Each structure stands twice: as structure tokens, then as C-alpha cells.
């Protein structure tokens, strides 16, 4: 399954800061329907995502009625991405 969307980066400040982008709710509903076939446990769904010119593998998970995609530092730092910035995301599920 392929998805493209734009949304704002947000930061979770735990023991270390983590950065995420939330999937829009309409697309999250499509993902929710397929999640049982895609998850490898604990609700984690593997994805290959592209932000800017950087492609990376990660896993997204359900949170607050949608899914959230972690933005790794290997993506965030070279692209100078910060919380509050709107980004374009392309992702393929089940990678």
C-alpha cells in the first residue's frame, strides 16, 4: 500500500527527544483496515518512507486515533527538519 501526505513534525520529549509526523485521519482509516495483515507485533507496521531525497526504513504505530511515523535523525538532521515544520511524506507499507 502506498500513501503520500503532508503534515507537521512534532516532538515527543522523553528521556531523549523523538520526532514524528502523524498520518492524516482519512489515510489512517485505510491503514487500520490492513494493519492486521501488515503488523509484526505490538501494532508496529513496517514502512519504507521517503522525505525529501532520503528513503529510510522504519515502523509506525497507532497513537491518538491515527498512526505516527518516526523521523530518524539520519533523515531529520541532513534535511534540517524541526518540530513545527510541514513536510511531504511518501511511504509504502509492509516493507
Backbone as a chain_set.jsonl record, in Angstrom:
{"seq": "XXXXXXXXXXXXXXXXXXXXXXXXXXXXXXXXXXXXXXXXXXXXXXXXXXXXXXXXXXXXXXXXXXXXXXXXXXXXXXXXXXXXXXXXXXXXXXX", "coords": {"N": [[0.839, -1.176, 0.0], [0.555, 2.161, -0.843], [1.143, 5.491, 0.23], [0.789, 9.037, 0.286], [1.373, 12.123, 1.834], [1.094, 15.308, 3.54], [2.206, 16.832, 6.486], [2.642, 18.212, 9.802], [5.688, 18.178, 11.637], [6.165, 16.814, 14.859], [7.316, 16.88, 18.243], [8.278, 14.573, 20.704], [9.119, 14.655, 23.96], [10.877, 12.675, 25.725], [13.008, 10.623, 27.592], [14.899, 11.18, 25.728], [14.755, 13.405, 22.95], [12.285, 12.715, 20.486], [11.118, 12.615, 17.14], [8.224, 12.952, 15.139], [5.748, 12.388, 12.546], [2.341, 12.697, 11.974], [-0.048, 10.554, 10.455], [-2.592, 11.581, 8.236], [-6.05, 11.487, 9.252], [-7.958, 10.296, 7.462], [-6.401, 8.648, 5.828], [-5.301, 7.076, 7.792], [-7.427, 5.505, 8.529], [-7.676, 3.764, 6.33], [-5.256, 2.414, 6.61], [-5.634, 1.213, 9.105], [-7.536, -0.735, 8.493], [-6.003, -2.559, 7.045], [-4.025, -3.241, 8.798], [-3.853, -5.591, 10.39], [-2.864, -7.482, 8.67], [-0.387, -6.493, 8.13], [1.138, -5.884, 10.414], [3.875, -6.681, 12.586], [3.753, -7.289, 15.169], [2.763, -6.001, 18.393], [1.38, -3.959, 17.22], [3.015, -2.58, 15.493], [3.888, -1.345, 12.32], [5.726, -2.074, 9.522], [7.466, 0.152, 7.332], [8.627, 1.716, 4.308], [9.794, 4.797, 3.912], [9.894, 8.034, 2.344], [11.326, 11.14, 2.617], [11.933, 14.289, 1.465], [14.875, 13.846, -0.327], [15.605, 11.501, 0.813], [15.361, 8.122, 1.491], [14.115, 5.749, 3.812], [13.921, 3.021, 6.186], [11.51, 2.179, 8.603], [9.232, 1.801, 11.373], [5.816, 2.348, 11.897], [3.289, 3.318, 14.295], [0.138, 3.026, 16.073], [-1.478, 5.871, 17.474], [-3.374, 8.078, 19.366], [-5.718, 7.844, 17.727], [-4.766, 7.807, 15.142], [-1.957, 7.062, 13.014], [1.523, 7.186, 13.703], [4.564, 8.27, 12.32], [7.877, 7.699, 12.877], [10.585, 9.985, 12.637], [13.682, 9.524, 11.712], [16.954, 10.468, 12.905], [18.88, 10.277, 10.91], [17.553, 11.151, 8.76], [16.263, 13.516, 9.526], [18.301, 15.335, 10.46], [20.188, 15.821, 8.2], [18.373, 17.031, 6.437], [17.64, 19.198, 7.825], [15.303, 19.318, 9.444], [12.738, 20.335, 11.644], [10.67, 20.443, 14.614], [7.321, 21.474, 14.134], [7.561, 22.147, 11.497], [6.177, 21.702, 8.267], [6.06, 18.81, 6.309], [6.493, 16.793, 3.332], [5.535, 13.479, 2.793], [6.191, 10.284, 1.523], [5.203, 6.959, 1.465], [5.525, 3.396, 1.695], [3.779, 0.639, 2.792], [4.385, -2.296, 4.788], [6.96, -3.03, 4.243]], "CA": [[0.0, 0.0, 0.0], [1.341, 3.395, -0.968], [0.479, 6.691, 0.724], [1.508, 10.309, 0.253], [0.674, 13.136, 2.617], [1.862, 16.402, 4.143], [1.774, 17.144, 7.84], [3.616, 18.915, 10.626], [6.537, 17.401, 12.541], [6.003, 17.119, 16.275], [8.391, 16.335, 19.08], [7.955, 13.964, 21.992], [10.29, 14.803, 24.833], [11.002, 11.659, 26.756], [14.401, 10.651, 28.031], [15.599, 11.841, 24.62], [13.702, 13.879, 22.043], [11.944, 11.925, 19.317], [10.341, 13.412, 16.202], [7.237, 12.161, 14.429], [4.733, 13.043, 11.73], [1.106, 11.917, 12.062], [-0.753, 10.261, 9.211], [-3.935, 12.165, 8.252], [-7.041, 10.532, 9.738], [-8.598, 9.524, 6.394], [-5.461, 7.603, 5.425], [-5.139, 6.186, 8.94], [-8.53, 4.541, 8.478], [-7.282, 2.744, 5.342], [-4.171, 1.64, 7.212], [-6.222, 0.422, 10.184], [-8.196, -1.887, 7.878], [-4.992, -3.502, 6.572], [-2.98, -3.399, 9.822], [-3.726, -6.972, 10.871], [-2.051, -8.217, 7.699], [0.909, -5.845, 7.981], [1.877, -5.725, 11.658], [4.745, -7.772, 13.017], [3.554, -7.419, 16.609], [2.582, -4.786, 19.182], [0.779, -2.923, 16.382], [4.029, -1.919, 14.673], [3.747, -1.601, 10.881], [6.95, -1.686, 8.812], [7.291, 1.03, 6.174], [9.737, 2.402, 3.659], [9.316, 6.166, 3.742], [10.77, 8.999, 1.697], [11.151, 12.545, 2.948], [12.971, 14.951, 0.668], [15.548, 12.895, -1.209], [16.111, 10.416, 1.642], [14.493, 6.974, 1.724], [14.534, 5.036, 5.015], [13.016, 2.023, 6.742], [11.129, 2.372, 9.998], [7.927, 1.224, 11.68], [4.903, 3.303, 12.511], [2.394, 2.709, 15.272], [-1.09, 3.757, 16.344], [-1.471, 6.801, 18.597], [-4.401, 9.133, 19.324], [-6.664, 7.668, 16.633], [-4.114, 7.784, 13.841], [-0.655, 6.402, 13.073], [2.631, 8.135, 13.711], [5.771, 7.835, 11.633], [9.085, 8.287, 13.464], [11.536, 10.584, 11.702], [15.014, 9.219, 12.224], [17.958, 11.536, 12.795], [19.602, 10.173, 9.634], [16.724, 11.901, 7.817], [15.955, 14.842, 10.074], [19.457, 16.234, 10.551], [20.666, 16.324, 6.9], [17.364, 17.876, 5.806], [17.412, 20.317, 8.747], [13.895, 19.302, 9.803], [12.47, 20.69, 13.036], [9.275, 20.407, 15.063], [6.52, 22.587, 13.638], [7.747, 22.266, 10.046], [5.338, 20.809, 7.469], [6.861, 18.038, 5.356], [5.828, 15.852, 2.422], [5.955, 12.114, 3.069], [5.761, 9.213, 0.659], [5.571, 5.735, 2.179], [4.979, 2.106, 1.293], [3.594, -0.187, 3.974], [4.716, -3.708, 4.716], [8.308, -3.17, 3.683]], "C": [[0.885, 1.241, 0.0], [0.502, 4.588, -0.509], [1.4, 7.894, 0.544], [0.694, 11.318, 1.034], [1.65, 14.214, 3.062], [1.315, 16.628, 5.538], [2.946, 17.743, 8.608], [4.397, 17.949, 11.524], [6.228, 17.812, 13.974], [7.044, 16.351, 17.07], [7.809, 15.743, 20.354], [9.219, 14.016, 22.829], [10.216, 13.777, 25.949], [12.408, 11.762, 27.304], [15.314, 11.295, 26.977], [14.508, 12.35, 23.685], [13.526, 12.923, 20.856], [11.024, 12.776, 18.455], [9.449, 12.493, 15.368], [6.444, 13.049, 13.481], [3.52, 12.117, 11.772], [0.491, 11.742, 10.681], [-2.133, 10.914, 9.29], [-4.992, 11.092, 8.554], [-7.704, 9.712, 8.631], [-7.691, 8.398, 5.907], [-5.243, 6.607, 6.558], [-6.235, 5.127, 8.95], [-8.226, 3.431, 7.482], [-6.207, 1.831, 5.922], [-4.723, 0.712, 8.286], [-6.874, -0.849, 9.637], [-7.193, -2.958, 7.455], [-3.975, -3.884, 7.644], [-2.786, -4.834, 10.279], [-2.868, -7.822, 9.941], [-0.62, -7.701, 7.644], [1.763, -5.844, 9.246], [2.758, -6.935, 11.95], [4.69, -7.939, 14.529], [3.47, -6.07, 17.275], [2.002, -3.638, 18.357], [1.756, -2.165, 15.502], [3.871, -2.333, 13.213], [5.015, -1.142, 10.171], [6.636, -0.845, 7.576], [8.654, 1.392, 5.579], [9.186, 3.789, 3.34], [10.357, 7.004, 3.021], [10.35, 10.392, 2.127], [12.285, 13.284, 2.255], [13.563, 13.927, -0.292], [16.028, 11.653, -0.454], [15.031, 9.351, 1.862], [15.018, 6.216, 2.941], [13.471, 4.035, 5.44], [12.755, 2.358, 8.202], [9.826, 1.624, 10.228], [7.067, 2.293, 12.322], [3.97, 2.556, 13.449], [1.198, 3.611, 15.513], [-0.924, 4.645, 17.569], [-2.547, 7.857, 18.361], [-5.315, 9.048, 18.098], [-6.079, 7.71, 15.244], [-2.848, 6.936, 13.959], [0.414, 7.472, 13.045], [3.869, 7.483, 13.114], [6.974, 8.495, 12.291], [9.981, 8.853, 12.363], [12.923, 10.418, 12.3], [15.961, 10.404, 12.039], [18.74, 11.472, 11.492], [18.831, 10.867, 8.506], [16.606, 13.353, 8.283], [17.141, 15.793, 10.035], [19.97, 16.707, 9.195], [19.678, 17.257, 6.204], [17.007, 19.096, 6.658], [15.932, 20.461, 9.108], [13.728, 19.54, 11.292], [10.986, 20.549, 13.346], [8.556, 21.66, 14.575], [6.608, 22.779, 12.136], [6.822, 21.273, 9.344], [6.203, 20.138, 6.408], [5.954, 17.183, 4.482], [6.418, 14.473, 2.665], [5.379, 11.201, 2.005], [6.139, 7.915, 1.367], [4.839, 4.527, 1.608], [4.937, 1.227, 2.533], [4.01, -1.624, 3.718], [6.079, -3.987, 4.159], [9.152, -4.151, 4.462]], "O": [[1.847, 1.336, 0.763], [-0.686, 4.685, -0.816], [2.622, 7.782, 0.639], [-0.53, 11.367, 0.914], [2.867, 14.053, 2.971], [0.102, 16.618, 5.748], [4.08, 17.773, 8.13], [3.827, 17.019, 12.094], [6.051, 18.993, 14.272], [7.572, 15.328, 16.634], [6.952, 16.347, 20.999], [10.258, 13.481, 22.443], [9.574, 13.991, 26.978], [12.941, 12.86, 27.463], [16.354, 11.87, 27.298], [13.427, 11.764, 23.64], [14.497, 12.401, 20.308], [10.24, 13.569, 18.976], [9.86, 11.409, 14.951], [6.457, 14.276, 13.584], [3.652, 10.902, 11.623], [0.506, 12.653, 9.853], [-2.789, 10.808, 10.326], [-4.844, 9.935, 8.159], [-7.988, 8.533, 8.842], [-8.172, 7.306, 5.605], [-5.024, 5.422, 6.308], [-5.996, 3.983, 9.336], [-8.495, 2.264, 7.767], [-6.253, 0.614, 5.74], [-4.324, -0.45, 8.368], [-6.775, -1.913, 10.247], [-7.507, -4.147, 7.505], [-3.146, -4.765, 7.416], [-1.655, -5.251, 10.531], [-2.223, -8.773, 10.38], [0.27, -8.401, 7.161], [2.99, -5.807, 9.158], [2.42, -8.066, 11.6], [5.505, -8.663, 15.102], [4.038, -5.095, 16.783], [2.117, -2.476, 18.745], [1.369, -1.208, 14.832], [3.737, -3.517, 12.904], [5.352, 0.042, 10.207], [5.662, -1.101, 6.868], [9.68, 1.372, 6.259], [8.223, 3.926, 2.585], [11.553, 6.718, 3.08], [9.185, 10.775, 2.017], [13.456, 12.95, 2.435], [12.83, 13.225, -0.989], [16.77, 10.841, -1.006], [13.939, 9.643, 2.35], [16.229, 6.054, 3.092], [12.294, 4.169, 5.108], [13.655, 2.766, 8.936], [9.371, 0.888, 9.352], [7.525, 3.049, 13.179], [3.871, 1.33, 13.407], [1.228, 4.802, 15.202], [-0.32, 4.249, 18.566], [-2.619, 8.455, 17.287], [-5.647, 10.072, 17.5], [-6.816, 7.654, 14.26], [-2.698, 6.174, 14.914], [0.238, 8.53, 12.442], [4.174, 6.318, 13.367], [7.089, 9.72, 12.272], [10.112, 8.263, 11.291], [13.286, 11.087, 13.268], [15.788, 11.226, 11.139], [19.217, 12.499, 11.01], [19.381, 11.136, 7.438], [16.826, 14.288, 7.513], [16.996, 16.942, 9.619], [20.179, 17.909, 9.033], [20.08, 18.161, 5.472], [16.181, 19.92, 6.265], [15.376, 21.56, 9.085], [14.486, 19.009, 12.104], [10.152, 20.537, 12.441], [9.108, 22.759, 14.599], [5.801, 23.508, 11.56], [6.697, 20.128, 9.779], [6.971, 20.793, 5.703], [4.812, 16.889, 4.836], [7.636, 14.308, 2.735], [4.213, 11.329, 1.63], [7.273, 7.774, 1.826], [3.715, 4.619, 1.115], [5.935, 1.086, 3.239], [3.991, -2.103, 2.584], [6.331, -5.08, 3.65], [10.311, -4.379, 4.115]]}, "num_chains": 1, "name": "protein.A"}
